[in-house]
Amino acid sequence: MKYLKILSFVIFLFIIGHLFTEYTSLLSIILIPYCLLILIEYALFVRKK
C-alpha cells in the first residue's frame, strides 16, 4: 500500500512538473517539500521492514 502511495506522489509530481515548466521558482517551491515527504515516508517504510 505504501508503494502505491509513493508511486501516486511521483506521478503527481511529474504532472505538476509538466504543467509548470515555465514557472521554475513555483516548481521548486512545490517539488522540494513533496520530495522530502516522499524520502521521509520511504525511509520509514524501509525501516519498518
CNS distance restraints for C-alpha pairs under 8 A (distance, minus, plus):
assign (resid   1 and name CA) (resid   5 and name CA) 6.46 0.50 0.50
assign (resid   2 and name CA) (resid   6 and name CA) 6.20 0.50 0.50
assign (resid   2 and name CA) (resid  45 and name CA) 7.42 0.50 0.50
assign (resid   3 and name CA) (resid   7 and name CA) 5.98 0.50 0.50
assign (resid   4 and name CA) (resid   8 and name CA) 6.01 0.50 0.50
assign (resid   5 and name CA) (resid   9 and name CA) 6.27 0.50 0.50
assign (resid   6 and name CA) (resid  10 and name CA) 6.25 0.50 0.50
assign (resid   6 and name CA) (resid  38 and name CA) 6.40 0.50 0.50
assign (resid   6 and name CA) (resid  42 and name CA) 7.64 0.50 0.50
assign (resid   7 and name CA) (resid  11 and name CA) 6.21 0.50 0.50
assign (resid   8 and name CA) (resid  12 and name CA) 6.03 0.50 0.50
assign (resid   9 and name CA) (resid  13 and name CA) 6.13 0.50 0.50
assign (resid   9 and name CA) (resid  34 and name CA) 7.75 0.50 0.50
assign (resid   9 and name CA) (resid  38 and name CA) 7.42 0.50 0.50
assign (resid  10 and name CA) (resid  14 and name CA) 6.28 0.50 0.50
assign (resid  11 and name CA) (resid  15 and name CA) 6.28 0.50 0.50
assign (resid  12 and name CA) (resid  16 and name CA) 6.24 0.50 0.50
assign (resid  13 and name CA) (resid  17 and name CA) 5.97 0.50 0.50
assign (resid  13 and name CA) (resid  31 and name CA) 6.83 0.50 0.50
assign (resid  13 and name CA) (resid  34 and name CA) 7.80 0.50 0.50
assign (resid  14 and name CA) (resid  18 and name CA) 6.06 0.50 0.50
assign (resid  15 and name CA) (resid  19 and name CA) 6.21 0.50 0.50
assign (resid  16 and name CA) (resid  20 and name CA) 6.04 0.50 0.50
assign (resid  16 and name CA) (resid  27 and name CA) 7.66 0.50 0.50
assign (resid  17 and name CA) (resid  21 and name CA) 5.77 0.50 0.50
assign (resid  17 and name CA) (resid  27 and name CA) 6.50 0.50 0.50
assign (resid  20 and name CA) (resid  24 and name CA) 7.34 0.50 0.50
assign (resid  20 and name CA) (resid  26 and name CA) 7.58 0.50 0.50
assign (resid  20 and name CA) (resid  27 and name CA) 6.30 0.50 0.50
assign (resid  21 and name CA) (resid  27 and name CA) 7.19 0.50 0.50
assign (resid  23 and name CA) (resid  27 and name CA) 6.07 0.50 0.50
assign (resid  24 and name CA) (resid  28 and name CA) 6.22 0.50 0.50
assign (resid  25 and name CA) (resid  29 and name CA) 6.21 0.50 0.50
assign (resid  26 and name CA) (resid  30 and name CA) 6.22 0.50 0.50
assign (resid  27 and name CA) (resid  31 and name CA) 5.84 0.50 0.50
assign (resid  28 and name CA) (resid  32 and name CA) 5.73 0.50 0.50
assign (resid  29 and name CA) (resid  33 and name CA) 7.24 0.50 0.50
assign (resid  30 and name CA) (resid  34 and name CA) 6.75 0.50 0.50
assign (resid  31 and name CA) (resid  35 and name CA) 5.93 0.50 0.50
assign (resid  32 and name CA) (resid  36 and name CA) 6.19 0.50 0.50
assign (resid  33 and name CA) (resid  37 and name CA) 6.07 0.50 0.50
assign (resid  34 and name CA) (resid  38 and name CA) 6.10 0.50 0.50
assign (resid  35 and name CA) (resid  39 and name CA) 6.14 0.50 0.50
assign (resid  36 and name CA) (resid  40 and name CA) 6.10 0.50 0.50
assign (resid  37 and name CA) (resid  41 and name CA) 6.10 0.50 0.50
assign (resid  38 and name CA) (resid  42 and name CA) 5.98 0.50 0.50
assign (resid  39 and name CA) (resid  43 and name CA) 6.02 0.50 0.50
assign (resid  40 and name CA) (resid  44 and name CA) 6.19 0.50 0.50
assign (resid  41 and name CA) (resid  45 and name CA) 6.08 0.50 0.50
assign (resid  42 and name CA) (resid  46 and name CA) 6.09 0.50 0.50
assign (resid  43 and name CA) (resid  47 and name CA) 6.09 0.50 0.50
assign (resid  44 and name CA) (resid  48 and name CA) 6.20 0.50 0.50
assign (resid  45 and name CA) (resid  49 and name CA) 6.64 0.50 0.50
